[in-house]
Amino acid sequence: MKSFQVFVYGTLLRGEENHRVVAPYVAHIEKGAVCGWLHSVYDLYPALVLDPSAPPVDGEWLTVSEKGLRAMDQLEGYDGEGKHNDYERVFVTDVNGKTAGFVYVYSSERAKHLPRIGTSWRAYRQSRKT
């Protein structure tokens, strides 16, 4: 069975509201980070803009089956390369230089009017509760 590495940083993280979408297809989870800027989309979910000069954004690498990748594509509004997608699915390498795989991202143009929220979706959500 083919598997894929996918970096998640928001609602697909273990314990977050959309993890249930991918949970049946996850074979392994490990902590990770990629360089970029997190933005809040209406305080509902984050959008990542990759930038090698930005600080590391906290997240997790999920090892998922092909069905898991398709479920994530559907959730993230990714219909394929060159299509009108909500998020783009691109290849990225972890800051450790060892782990690599897919991540769902926004373009800097699309995110330019959204507020930056730091380097952790969980920390941001926690700060909004207090």
C-alpha positions as a Python dict, from the first residue, in 0.01 Angstrom:
ca = {
    (1, 'M'): (0, 0, 0),
    (2, 'K'): (135, 342, -95),
    (3, 'S'): (176, 599, 183),
    (4, 'F'): (236, 973, 190),
    (5, 'Q'): (392, 1214, 437),
    (6, 'V'): (177, 1523, 498),
    (7, 'F'): (267, 1814, 725),
    (8, 'V'): (-34, 1949, 915),
    (9, 'Y'): (-41, 2265, 1126),
    (10, 'G'): (-404, 2342, 1208),
    (11, 'T'): (-737, 2165, 1235),
    (12, 'L'): (-590, 1834, 1110),
    (13, 'L'): (-350, 1811, 1406),
    (14, 'R'): (-408, 1524, 1648),
    (15, 'G'): (-678, 1632, 1893),
    (16, 'E'): (-810, 1914, 1672),
    (17, 'E'): (-1158, 1921, 1520),
    (18, 'N'): (-1077, 1789, 1170),
    (19, 'H'): (-830, 1518, 1271),
    (20, 'R'): (-1125, 1276, 1258),
    (21, 'V'): (-1129, 1316, 877),
    (22, 'V'): (-785, 1160, 842),
    (23, 'A'): (-753, 952, 1161),
    (24, 'P'): (-868, 621, 1004),
    (25, 'Y'): (-590, 650, 746),
    (26, 'V'): (-298, 755, 969),
    (27, 'A'): (-18, 502, 1017),
    (28, 'H'): (226, 728, 1204),
    (29, 'I'): (250, 1079, 1356),
    (30, 'E'): (562, 1272, 1449),
    (31, 'K'): (630, 1632, 1546),
    (32, 'G'): (776, 1863, 1287),
    (33, 'A'): (813, 2219, 1165),
    (34, 'V'): (841, 2407, 835),
    (35, 'C'): (936, 2770, 780),
    (36, 'G'): (651, 3003, 699),
    (37, 'W'): (386, 3241, 824),
    (38, 'L'): (58, 3129, 981),
    (39, 'H'): (-249, 3340, 909),
    (40, 'S'): (-594, 3317, 1065),
    (41, 'V'): (-886, 3269, 828),
    (42, 'Y'): (-1183, 3424, 1013),
    (43, 'D'): (-1051, 3269, 1339),
    (44, 'L'): (-1180, 2933, 1211),
    (45, 'Y'): (-867, 2774, 1068),
    (46, 'P'): (-512, 2868, 972),
    (47, 'A'): (-345, 2916, 636),
    (48, 'L'): (28, 2868, 590),
    (49, 'V'): (242, 3073, 353),
    (50, 'L'): (580, 2908, 305),
    (51, 'D'): (885, 3131, 342),
    (52, 'P'): (1238, 2997, 402),
    (53, 'S'): (1330, 3318, 589),
    (54, 'A'): (1034, 3290, 829),
    (55, 'P'): (1037, 3119, 1170),
    (56, 'P'): (946, 2750, 1198),
    (57, 'V'): (574, 2674, 1224),
    (58, 'D'): (488, 2390, 1463),
    (59, 'G'): (298, 2092, 1333),
    (60, 'E'): (292, 1720, 1279),
    (61, 'W'): (391, 1489, 998),
    (62, 'L'): (117, 1237, 928),
    (63, 'T'): (192, 920, 734),
    (64, 'V'): (-132, 846, 551),
    (65, 'S'): (-264, 607, 290),
    (66, 'E'): (-382, 716, -52),
    (67, 'K'): (-739, 725, 83),
    (68, 'G'): (-617, 954, 362),
    (69, 'L'): (-453, 1189, 113),
    (70, 'R'): (-776, 1202, -91),
    (71, 'A'): (-978, 1276, 226),
    (72, 'M'): (-738, 1560, 309),
    (73, 'D'): (-757, 1692, -49),
    (74, 'Q'): (-1134, 1707, -20),
    (75, 'L'): (-1126, 1882, 319),
    (76, 'E'): (-867, 2136, 198),
    (77, 'G'): (-1051, 2207, -127),
    (78, 'Y'): (-770, 2074, -344),
    (79, 'D'): (-896, 1948, -681),
    (80, 'G'): (-558, 1908, -847),
    (81, 'E'): (-269, 2102, -991),
    (82, 'G'): (-377, 2396, -1206),
    (83, 'K'): (-736, 2389, -1076),
    (84, 'H'): (-914, 2659, -875),
    (85, 'N'): (-819, 2528, -529),
    (86, 'D'): (-886, 2661, -182),
    (87, 'Y'): (-541, 2542, -71),
    (88, 'E'): (-254, 2428, -293),
    (89, 'R'): (-79, 2100, -213),
    (90, 'V'): (297, 2139, -246),
    (91, 'F'): (610, 1946, -148),
    (92, 'V'): (811, 2073, 150),
    (93, 'T'): (1101, 1962, 369),
    (94, 'D'): (1096, 1979, 748),
    (95, 'V'): (1344, 2211, 921),
    (96, 'N'): (1528, 1896, 1035),
    (97, 'G'): (1617, 1833, 669),
    (98, 'K'): (1518, 1467, 698),
    (99, 'T'): (1140, 1454, 665),
    (100, 'A'): (967, 1568, 347),
    (101, 'G'): (622, 1545, 200),
    (102, 'F'): (311, 1742, 114),
    (103, 'V'): (161, 2044, 287),
    (104, 'Y'): (-150, 2252, 207),
    (105, 'V'): (-70, 2621, 168),
    (106, 'Y'): (-204, 2961, 66),
    (107, 'S'): (-18, 3194, -167),
    (108, 'S'): (125, 3512, -17),
    (109, 'E'): (-110, 3710, -244),
    (110, 'R'): (-416, 3527, -113),
    (111, 'A'): (-308, 3568, 252),
    (112, 'K'): (-197, 3931, 237),
    (113, 'H'): (-512, 4065, 408),
    (114, 'L'): (-526, 3793, 674),
    (115, 'P'): (-370, 3849, 1017),
    (116, 'R'): (-49, 3666, 1104),
    (117, 'I'): (-92, 3457, 1416),
    (118, 'G'): (252, 3333, 1521),
    (119, 'T'): (400, 2988, 1476),
    (120, 'S'): (144, 2759, 1641),
    (121, 'W'): (-227, 2717, 1571),
    (122, 'R'): (-279, 2555, 1912),
    (123, 'A'): (-105, 2841, 2095),
    (124, 'Y'): (-309, 3094, 1898),
    (125, 'R'): (-638, 2919, 1980),
    (126, 'Q'): (-541, 2894, 2348),
    (127, 'S'): (-460, 3265, 2359),
    (128, 'R'): (-805, 3345, 2217),
    (129, 'K'): (-977, 3154, 2499),
    (130, 'T'): (-830, 3372, 2774),
}
